[in-house]
Amino acid sequence: MKYLDEFSDPQLAGNLIEEIKAVTTRRWSIMEVCGGQTHSIIRHGIDQLLPDEIEMIHGPGCPVCVTPLEIIDKAMEIASRPGVIFCSFGDMLRVPGSDKDLFRVKSEGGDVRVVYSPLDALTIARDNPDRQVVFFGIGFETTAPANAMTVYQAKRLGVENFSLLVSHVLVPPAIAAIMESPTCRVQAFLAAGHVCSVMGTEEYPSLCEKYEIPIVVTGFEPLDILEGIRRTVLQLESGRHELENAYPRAVRAEGNAAARRMLTDVFEVTDRGWRGIGTIPDSGWQLSPGYRDYDAEHRFAVTGIHTAESAVCRSGEVLQGLIKPHECAAFGTLCTPRNPLGATMVSSEGACAAYYLYRRLEVSHA
């Protein structure tokens, strides 16, 4: 409760907002990369308390949301096969594929199980040696160490009936892709503290220099985010473009050395598709050659997948920060958390879900 109380203090929040208003003289567009930060901003109304000159743009920081449709469809195919136990975190079960989701696969007889850790899936594999057990390994750098450790353990223990369906993505290449887009309006970034707690901050100064943008690492509580915005605006107003760490209680420049060693051993960098965005070079991880036998895509030879996105869902534009969720004609009508058209309405970190839960704005019928 300590940080919940200390970092949600209304008086301190008000002071930070007044400081931001006092230094803001121009219009600025700031993107928070992390979906957890998006939910905190919308839930607490932070964007509405800021001066009108500051626009918060919601970035592609929801790991569920950016998992490519092709990977989702491959998950359906693997989970539907006899003899397979398909394990996943719960928020992936409602993500729509081309024509169904993992809940539908489960209702049709597939053995789909919700787990709370990839190590749970490894335990299931050890308890069911006659079945193939697959864990759906998605996410940014934050969740990758646990998945890497699980594959490492599977190999060390000789558990040959376990594999990982990998869809890991990386933040710095996404920032570069956003800045190089011809439609980019972003002038600064709030970077995700949990990612930097694993990977450190060494990749960000070069992005600041190349694109002349401030990047401020921050956390997820209201005061964390407001302090990050305050520092960002100060940089923008003074014409600076530097990396700042506004989350020192969790982030060190070098990151987590043990986690990084594990990641380097188990994974290697690869091009990766992002749902709604497309392929970003060198923006993801795949299992390295020493662990390729635990790659579910190779083990099950999943090929010939033909994907089909919803014709009316505009989640790709939401993920790129081009529109706000309620500007999509399907928002709150054809698309709801109970009947989602896109992953951004399903995930606990999705921008559309945040707007639906915390801010039922006018519904567009354009």
C-alpha positions as CSV (number, residue, x, y, z in Angstrom):
1,M,0.0,0.0,0.0
2,K,3.0,2.3,0.5
3,Y,3.5,3.3,-3.1
4,L,-0.2,3.2,-3.9
5,D,-0.7,5.9,-1.2
6,E,2.5,7.9,-1.7
7,F,2.3,8.0,-5.5
8,S,-1.4,8.8,-5.8
9,D,-1.5,11.8,-3.4
10,P,-4.0,14.3,-4.9
11,Q,-2.2,17.3,-3.4
12,L,1.1,16.3,-4.9
13,A,-0.6,15.6,-8.2
14,G,-2.1,19.0,-8.2
15,N,1.2,20.6,-7.5
16,L,2.8,18.7,-10.5
17,I,-0.1,19.7,-12.8
18,E,0.4,23.4,-11.8
19,E,4.1,23.1,-12.5
20,I,3.4,21.7,-15.9
21,K,0.9,24.4,-16.7
22,A,3.4,27.1,-15.6
23,V,6.1,26.0,-18.0
24,T,3.9,25.1,-21.0
25,T,4.0,27.8,-23.7
26,R,3.4,25.7,-26.9
27,R,1.6,22.7,-28.2
28,W,3.4,19.4,-27.6
29,S,2.5,15.8,-28.4
30,I,3.9,13.2,-26.1
31,M,3.5,9.4,-26.6
32,E,3.4,7.0,-23.7
33,V,4.8,3.7,-25.0
34,C,3.3,1.4,-22.4
35,G,-0.3,0.2,-22.3
36,G,-0.1,0.1,-18.5
37,Q,0.7,3.8,-18.6
38,T,-2.2,4.4,-21.0
39,H,-4.6,2.8,-18.6
40,S,-3.3,4.8,-15.7
41,I,-3.6,8.1,-17.7
42,I,-7.2,7.4,-18.7
43,R,-8.3,5.9,-15.4
44,H,-7.1,8.9,-13.4
45,G,-8.0,11.5,-16.0
46,I,-4.4,12.7,-16.3
47,D,-4.8,13.8,-19.9
48,Q,-7.8,15.8,-19.0
49,L,-6.1,17.6,-16.2
50,L,-3.1,18.7,-18.3
51,P,-3.1,22.0,-20.1
52,D,-4.9,22.0,-23.5
53,E,-1.6,22.5,-25.3
54,I,-0.4,19.0,-24.2
55,E,-1.7,16.0,-26.1
56,M,-1.0,12.5,-24.9
57,I,-0.7,10.0,-27.8
58,H,-1.3,6.3,-26.9
59,G,1.5,4.2,-28.4
60,P,1.8,0.5,-29.3
61,G,2.8,-0.6,-25.8
62,C,0.2,-3.3,-25.3
63,P,1.9,-6.7,-25.8
64,V,-1.4,-8.5,-26.5
65,C,-2.5,-5.8,-29.0
66,V,0.6,-5.9,-31.1
67,T,0.8,-9.7,-31.4
68,P,0.5,-10.3,-35.1
69,L,-2.7,-11.9,-36.4
70,E,-0.7,-14.6,-38.1
71,I,0.7,-15.7,-34.8
72,I,-2.8,-15.6,-33.2
73,D,-4.0,-17.9,-36.1
74,K,-1.0,-20.2,-35.6
75,A,-1.9,-20.4,-31.9
76,M,-5.4,-21.5,-32.9
77,E,-4.1,-24.1,-35.3
78,I,-1.7,-25.6,-32.8
79,A,-4.2,-25.5,-29.9
80,S,-6.8,-27.4,-32.1
81,R,-4.5,-30.4,-32.7
82,P,-5.0,-33.7,-30.9
83,G,-2.6,-34.4,-28.1
84,V,-1.7,-30.7,-27.5
85,I,-2.2,-28.8,-24.2
86,F,-2.0,-25.1,-25.1
87,C,-1.2,-22.8,-22.2
88,S,-1.5,-19.1,-22.2
89,F,-2.1,-16.1,-19.9
90,G,-5.8,-15.3,-19.7
91,D,-5.9,-12.1,-21.7
92,M,-4.8,-13.9,-24.9
93,L,-7.9,-16.2,-24.9
94,R,-10.3,-13.5,-26.1
95,V,-8.0,-11.9,-28.8
96,P,-9.7,-12.4,-32.1
97,G,-8.0,-14.3,-34.8
98,S,-9.2,-14.4,-38.4
99,D,-12.4,-16.3,-37.6
100,K,-12.3,-17.3,-33.9
101,D,-10.4,-17.0,-30.6
102,L,-8.8,-19.5,-28.2
103,F,-12.0,-19.6,-26.1
104,R,-13.8,-20.9,-29.2
105,V,-11.0,-23.5,-29.7
106,K,-11.5,-24.6,-26.1
107,S,-15.3,-24.9,-26.6
108,E,-14.7,-27.0,-29.6
109,G,-12.6,-29.5,-27.6
110,G,-9.1,-28.1,-27.6
111,D,-7.2,-28.4,-24.4
112,V,-6.5,-24.7,-23.7
113,R,-5.4,-23.8,-20.2
114,V,-4.9,-20.5,-18.4
115,V,-1.6,-20.4,-16.4
116,Y,-0.1,-17.7,-14.3
117,S,3.6,-18.3,-15.2
118,P,5.4,-20.1,-18.1
119,L,6.9,-22.3,-15.4
120,D,3.3,-23.6,-14.7
121,A,3.2,-24.8,-18.3
122,L,6.6,-26.6,-17.8
123,T,5.1,-28.3,-14.8
124,I,2.1,-29.4,-16.9
125,A,4.6,-30.8,-19.5
126,R,6.4,-32.8,-16.8
127,D,3.1,-34.1,-15.5
128,N,1.9,-35.1,-19.0
129,P,4.8,-36.7,-20.8
130,D,2.5,-38.2,-23.4
131,R,1.2,-34.8,-24.5
132,Q,2.8,-31.9,-26.3
133,V,2.6,-28.7,-24.1
134,V,2.9,-25.3,-25.7
135,F,3.2,-22.0,-23.9
136,F,2.2,-18.8,-25.8
137,G,5.2,-16.5,-25.1
138,I,4.3,-13.0,-26.0
139,G,5.2,-9.5,-24.7
140,F,7.9,-6.9,-24.6
141,E,11.3,-7.2,-22.8
142,T,9.5,-7.3,-19.5
143,T,8.0,-10.8,-19.8
144,A,10.8,-12.3,-21.9
145,P,13.2,-13.3,-19.0
146,A,10.6,-15.6,-17.5
147,N,10.0,-17.3,-20.9
148,A,13.7,-17.6,-21.5
149,M,14.2,-19.2,-18.1
150,T,11.5,-21.7,-18.8
151,V,13.0,-22.8,-22.1
152,Y,16.4,-23.0,-20.4
153,Q,14.9,-25.1,-17.6
154,A,13.1,-27.4,-20.1
155,K,16.4,-28.1,-21.9
156,R,18.4,-28.5,-18.7
157,L,15.8,-31.0,-17.3
158,G,15.4,-32.8,-20.6
159,V,11.6,-32.0,-20.9
160,E,11.2,-32.7,-24.6
161,N,7.4,-32.3,-24.8
162,F,7.5,-28.6,-24.0
163,S,7.7,-25.8,-26.6
164,L,7.2,-22.0,-26.8
165,L,5.2,-20.1,-29.4
166,V,7.2,-16.9,-29.5
167,S,6.0,-13.4,-30.3
168,H,8.4,-11.1,-28.3
169,V,8.8,-7.5,-29.4
170,L,11.3,-4.8,-28.5
171,V,10.6,-1.1,-27.6
172,P,13.6,0.8,-29.1
173,P,13.0,-0.3,-32.7
174,A,9.3,0.5,-32.4
175,I,10.2,4.1,-31.3
176,A,12.5,4.4,-34.3
177,A,9.7,3.1,-36.6
178,I,7.2,5.6,-35.1
179,M,9.6,8.5,-35.7
180,E,10.3,7.5,-39.3
181,S,6.6,7.2,-40.2
182,P,5.5,10.0,-42.6
183,T,2.4,10.5,-40.4
184,C,4.4,10.9,-37.1
185,R,3.2,13.7,-34.8
186,V,5.2,12.5,-31.7
187,Q,7.7,15.0,-30.2
188,A,8.7,13.1,-27.1
189,F,8.3,9.7,-25.4
190,L,7.5,8.4,-21.9
191,A,9.4,5.1,-21.8
192,A,8.2,2.1,-19.8
193,G,9.9,1.7,-16.5
194,H,9.4,-2.1,-16.3
195,V,11.1,-2.6,-19.7
196,C,14.1,-0.5,-18.6
197,S,14.3,-2.3,-15.3
198,V,15.2,-5.4,-17.3
199,M,17.1,-3.9,-20.3
200,G,18.6,-0.7,-18.8
201,T,18.6,2.5,-20.7
202,E,21.7,2.3,-23.0
203,E,19.7,2.1,-26.2
204,Y,17.8,5.3,-25.7
205,P,20.4,8.1,-25.8
206,S,21.1,7.4,-29.5
207,L,17.4,7.6,-30.3
208,C,17.2,11.0,-28.5
209,E,20.1,12.2,-30.6
210,K,19.1,10.8,-33.9
211,Y,15.5,12.0,-33.8
212,E,16.0,15.0,-31.5
213,I,13.4,13.9,-29.1
214,P,13.3,13.8,-25.3
215,I,12.8,10.3,-23.7
216,V,11.9,10.1,-20.1
217,V,11.7,6.8,-18.3
218,T,8.9,6.7,-15.8
219,G,6.6,4.4,-13.8
220,F,2.9,3.7,-13.7
221,E,1.3,5.5,-10.7
222,P,-0.2,9.0,-11.2
223,L,2.7,10.9,-9.7
224,D,5.2,8.8,-11.7
225,I,3.5,9.7,-14.9
226,L,3.0,13.4,-14.0
227,E,6.7,13.7,-13.1
228,G,7.6,12.1,-16.4
229,I,5.4,14.6,-18.3
230,R,6.8,17.5,-16.3
231,R,10.4,16.6,-17.1
232,T,9.4,16.0,-20.8
233,V,7.8,19.4,-21.1
234,L,10.8,21.1,-19.5
235,Q,13.0,19.5,-22.1
236,L,10.7,20.4,-25.0
237,E,10.3,24.0,-23.9
238,S,14.1,24.4,-23.6
239,G,14.9,22.7,-26.9
240,R,16.7,19.8,-25.3
241,H,16.5,16.1,-26.3
242,E,18.0,13.8,-23.7
243,L,17.3,10.6,-21.8
244,E,16.1,11.1,-18.3
245,N,15.4,8.5,-15.7
246,A,12.4,9.6,-13.6
247,Y,11.9,6.1,-12.1
248,P,15.2,5.5,-10.2
249,R,13.6,3.4,-7.5
250,A,13.2,0.6,-10.1
251,V,15.5,1.4,-13.1
252,R,19.3,1.4,-13.3
253,A,21.2,2.3,-16.4
254,E,22.6,-1.2,-16.7
255,G,19.3,-3.0,-16.1
256,N,19.2,-6.5,-14.7
257,A,22.4,-8.2,-15.6
258,A,21.3,-11.8,-14.9
259,A,18.1,-11.4,-16.9
260,R,20.0,-9.9,-19.8
261,R,22.5,-12.8,-19.8
262,M,19.6,-15.3,-19.9
263,L,18.0,-13.4,-22.8
264,T,21.2,-13.3,-24.8
265,D,21.6,-17.1,-24.3
266,V,18.1,-18.2,-25.2
267,F,17.0,-15.6,-27.8
268,E,18.3,-13.8,-30.8
269,V,17.1,-10.7,-32.5
270,T,14.9,-11.0,-35.6
271,D,12.5,-9.0,-37.7
272,R,9.0,-9.1,-36.2
273,G,5.5,-8.3,-37.4
274,W,3.4,-5.9,-35.2
275,R,-0.4,-6.2,-35.5
276,G,-1.8,-3.1,-37.1
277,I,1.6,-1.7,-37.9
278,G,3.5,-4.2,-40.1
279,T,7.0,-5.7,-39.9
280,I,9.7,-3.7,-38.1
281,P,13.3,-4.8,-38.7
282,D,15.2,-6.2,-35.7
283,S,12.2,-5.5,-33.5
284,G,11.7,-8.9,-31.9
285,W,13.2,-12.1,-30.5
286,Q,13.2,-15.7,-31.6
287,L,14.7,-18.7,-30.0
288,S,18.4,-19.0,-30.7
289,P,19.9,-22.0,-32.5
290,G,20.7,-23.8,-29.3
291,Y,17.0,-23.8,-28.3
292,R,15.4,-24.1,-31.7
293,D,14.1,-27.5,-30.8
294,Y,11.7,-25.8,-28.3
295,D,10.2,-23.5,-31.0
296,A,6.5,-24.4,-31.5
297,E,6.4,-23.0,-35.0
298,H,9.1,-25.3,-36.1
299,R,7.9,-28.3,-34.1
300,F,4.4,-28.1,-35.5
301,A,5.4,-26.8,-38.9
302,V,2.6,-24.3,-38.9
303,T,2.4,-23.0,-42.5
304,G,-0.2,-21.9,-45.0
305,I,-1.9,-19.5,-42.5
306,H,-4.0,-17.0,-44.4
307,T,-5.0,-14.1,-42.1
308,A,-8.0,-11.7,-42.5
309,E,-8.3,-8.6,-40.3
310,S,-11.7,-7.1,-39.5
311,A,-12.7,-4.7,-42.3
312,V,-14.2,-2.1,-39.8
313,C,-11.7,-2.3,-36.9
314,R,-9.3,0.6,-36.8
315,S,-7.1,-0.7,-34.0
316,G,-4.0,-0.4,-36.2
317,E,-4.5,3.3,-36.3
318,V,-5.0,3.4,-32.6
319,L,-1.8,1.5,-32.0
320,Q,0.1,4.0,-34.2
321,G,-1.4,7.0,-32.3
322,L,-3.2,8.3,-35.4
323,I,-6.7,8.2,-33.8
324,K,-8.1,7.9,-30.3
325,P,-10.2,4.8,-29.7
326,H,-13.6,6.6,-29.6
327,E,-12.9,8.0,-33.1
328,C,-13.5,4.5,-34.6
329,A,-17.0,4.0,-35.8
330,A,-17.1,0.5,-34.3
331,F,-16.1,1.7,-30.8
332,G,-18.8,0.8,-28.2
333,T,-21.2,-0.4,-30.8
334,L,-20.0,-3.2,-33.0
335,C,-16.8,-3.5,-30.8
336,T,-17.1,-4.0,-27.0
337,P,-15.1,-6.1,-24.5
338,R,-17.7,-8.8,-24.7
339,N,-17.6,-8.8,-28.6
340,P,-14.2,-7.4,-29.5
341,L,-13.2,-6.8,-33.1
342,G,-9.6,-6.0,-32.3
343,A,-7.1,-6.9,-29.6
344,T,-7.0,-3.3,-28.3
345,M,-10.5,-3.8,-26.9
346,V,-9.6,-7.1,-25.2
347,S,-6.3,-6.6,-23.4
348,S,-6.0,-5.2,-19.9
349,E,-3.5,-2.8,-21.4
350,G,-5.4,-2.0,-24.6
351,A,-6.2,1.7,-25.3
352,C,-9.7,0.8,-26.5
353,A,-10.4,-1.1,-23.4
354,A,-9.2,1.8,-21.3
355,Y,-11.5,4.2,-23.0
356,Y,-14.4,1.8,-22.7
357,L,-13.9,1.1,-19.0
358,Y,-13.0,4.6,-17.8
359,R,-14.2,7.1,-20.3
360,R,-17.4,6.4,-22.3
361,L,-16.9,9.3,-24.7
362,E,-19.3,10.1,-27.6
363,V,-19.6,7.2,-30.0
364,S,-18.9,8.1,-33.6
365,H,-21.3,7.0,-36.3
366,A,-19.3,8.5,-39.1
